[in-house]
Amino acid sequence: MEAAARRRQHPGAAGVQPGTSFLQARHSSIKAEEAAGTAPFHLDLWFYFTLQNWVLDFGRPIAMLVFPLEWFPLNKPSVGDYFHMAYNIITPFLLLKRLPAPPVGP
């Protein structure tokens, strides 16, 4: 039975601990246990993305109903388009928060 399980493994994955993905085993210098133990859940990012999603995605049709159509002629972007543009501009800045801070040098 063990021989059948070993045959199903990807070539080059011999000697890899169970629970380790193929890419992690081949391209990572840390063990799976270390990576799983050091990957925190970013509650602040989750909160920001949830708030952004509710305000900009859920609020877009509401804003389109509230603002008069005369403010947004057909040859200009609608209020929904502006909400979508804001979503696309704000998201990368929220993701920048995931980058590590640069070291402070002397």
Secondary structure as a PSIPRED ss2 file (coil, helix, strand):
# PSIPRED VFORMAT (PSIPRED V4.0)

   1 M C   1.000  0.000  0.000
   2 E H   0.000  1.000  0.000
   3 A H   0.000  1.000  0.000
   4 A H   0.000  1.000  0.000
   5 A H   0.000  1.000  0.000
   6 R H   0.000  1.000  0.000
   7 R H   0.000  1.000  0.000
   8 R H   0.000  1.000  0.000
   9 Q C   1.000  0.000  0.000
  10 H C   1.000  0.000  0.000
  11 P C   1.000  0.000  0.000
  12 G C   1.000  0.000  0.000
  13 A C   1.000  0.000  0.000
  14 A C   1.000  0.000  0.000
  15 G C   1.000  0.000  0.000
  16 V C   1.000  0.000  0.000
  17 Q C   1.000  0.000  0.000
  18 P C   1.000  0.000  0.000
  19 G C   1.000  0.000  0.000
  20 T C   1.000  0.000  0.000
  21 S C   1.000  0.000  0.000
  22 F H   0.000  1.000  0.000
  23 L H   0.000  1.000  0.000
  24 Q H   0.000  1.000  0.000
  25 A H   0.000  1.000  0.000
  26 R H   0.000  1.000  0.000
  27 H H   0.000  1.000  0.000
  28 S C   1.000  0.000  0.000
  29 S C   1.000  0.000  0.000
  30 I C   1.000  0.000  0.000
  31 K C   1.000  0.000  0.000
  32 A H   0.000  1.000  0.000
  33 E H   0.000  1.000  0.000
  34 E H   0.000  1.000  0.000
  35 A H   0.000  1.000  0.000
  36 A H   0.000  1.000  0.000
  37 G H   0.000  1.000  0.000
  38 T H   0.000  1.000  0.000
  39 A C   1.000  0.000  0.000
  40 P C   1.000  0.000  0.000
  41 F C   1.000  0.000  0.000
  42 H C   1.000  0.000  0.000
  43 L H   0.000  1.000  0.000
  44 D H   0.000  1.000  0.000
  45 L H   0.000  1.000  0.000
  46 W H   0.000  1.000  0.000
  47 F H   0.000  1.000  0.000
  48 Y H   0.000  1.000  0.000
  49 F H   0.000  1.000  0.000
  50 T H   0.000  1.000  0.000
  51 L H   0.000  1.000  0.000
  52 Q H   0.000  1.000  0.000
  53 N H   0.000  1.000  0.000
  54 W H   0.000  1.000  0.000
  55 V H   0.000  1.000  0.000
  56 L H   0.000  1.000  0.000
  57 D H   0.000  1.000  0.000
  58 F H   0.000  1.000  0.000
  59 G H   0.000  1.000  0.000
  60 R H   0.000  1.000  0.000
  61 P H   0.000  1.000  0.000
  62 I H   0.000  1.000  0.000
  63 A H   0.000  1.000  0.000
  64 M H   0.000  1.000  0.000
  65 L H   0.000  1.000  0.000
  66 V H   0.000  1.000  0.000
  67 F C   1.000  0.000  0.000
  68 P C   1.000  0.000  0.000
  69 L H   0.000  1.000  0.000
  70 E H   0.000  1.000  0.000
  71 W H   0.000  1.000  0.000
  72 F C   1.000  0.000  0.000
  73 P C   1.000  0.000  0.000
  74 L C   1.000  0.000  0.000
  75 N C   1.000  0.000  0.000
  76 K C   1.000  0.000  0.000
  77 P C   1.000  0.000  0.000
  78 S C   1.000  0.000  0.000
  79 V H   0.000  1.000  0.000
  80 G H   0.000  1.000  0.000
  81 D H   0.000  1.000  0.000
  82 Y H   0.000  1.000  0.000
  83 F H   0.000  1.000  0.000
  84 H H   0.000  1.000  0.000
  85 M H   0.000  1.000  0.000
  86 A H   0.000  1.000  0.000
  87 Y H   0.000  1.000  0.000
  88 N H   0.000  1.000  0.000
  89 I H   0.000  1.000  0.000
  90 I H   0.000  1.000  0.000
  91 T H   0.000  1.000  0.000
  92 P H   0.000  1.000  0.000
  93 F H   0.000  1.000  0.000
  94 L H   0.000  1.000  0.000
  95 L H   0.000  1.000  0.000
  96 L H   0.000  1.000  0.000
  97 K C   1.000  0.000  0.000
  98 R C   1.000  0.000  0.000
  99 L C   1.000  0.000  0.000
 100 P C   1.000  0.000  0.000
 101 A C   1.000  0.000  0.000
 102 P C   1.000  0.000  0.000
 103 P C   1.000  0.000  0.000
 104 V C   1.000  0.000  0.000
 105 G C   1.000  0.000  0.000
 106 P C   1.000  0.000  0.000
